[in-house]
Amino acid sequence: MNAADLTARLTRKSGSNFYYSFLFLPREKREAIYALYAFCRSADDAVDAPGGTPGEQRRVLAEWRAELSRVYAGTPVQPIGVELARAVRAFPIPRQHLEAILDGVEMDLDKRRYASFEELHEYCFRVAAAVGLACIEVFGYTDRRAREYAVNLGVALQLTNILRDLKTDAERGRIYLPQDELRRFGYPEDDLLRGRYTQAYLELMRFQADRTHAYYRAARAALPRVDRRRLVAAEIMGVIYHALLRSIEARKFRVFEQRVRVPTSRKVALALATFARVQIGS
């Protein structure tokens, strides 16, 4: 299996909501996005894979930092690095965005609680908004507001992930909901770790969902009309993840019992409808 096939396979196998938005890209852009996704996925797996010791996890991240240096020097040694090097040669992907992603992933080794949303926003920027900023360099844009769009959409996607993954994150000892907001709504950390549904939990989660909707709205407001066709893959991502947020709400935030998903058929339908809508300019 060559490097391009590997990155495509990793993206497809992940079952990620992102995969359905990539299908509409021209081949060169699609392969570059697959390389970016595989880089992000591999870095994330370095800290989330079960059984890894902190020392091993830091060693893997250090190797990715070294590989990133080789990528920008044109001397990658890992298969994913080979594809990533092709991507950064073809598109103006700033190295700082990829370094920010590694910084965000490394935060999961050192930080398991967030005192405030301000702290959480920094994490969301690194692990999600930075991804969006890298991706739009592949998609292409002419209006600088596309960067604001990418940041707001990235934060919205990450906040949606946080609400969906409360259970799995708690099992790893991580709580991403801000500590001051847990106190404000009277929902003890121990209740979250035990997956307890209470009135305080519902009020807390409605507050989180309302803020996440606000980031989706901010993203839509910043999306430059002149670049909608170029950024259609990002728009599809936003539509699918926003549907996921609504599914979480429709289930009254019962995320501890089973993982909330958007069915594949629904993802495909949303992707097709969004692509068609953008093409006709509606």
Secondary structure, 3 states (H helix, E strand, C coil): CCHHHHHHHHHHHCCCCCHHHHCCCCHHHHHHHHHHHHHHHHHHHHHHCCCCCHHHHHHHHHHHHHHHHHHHHCCCCCHHHHHHHHHHHHCCCCHHHHHHHHHHHHHHHHCCCCCCHHHHHHHHHHHHHHHHHHHHHHHCCCCCHHHHHHHHHHHHHHHHHHHHCHHHHHHCCCCCCCHHHHHHCCCCHHHHHCCCCCHHHHHHHHHHHHHHHHHHHHHHHHCCHHHCCCCHHHHHHHHHHHHHHHHHHHCCCCCCCCCCCCCHHHHHHHHHHHHHHHHHCC
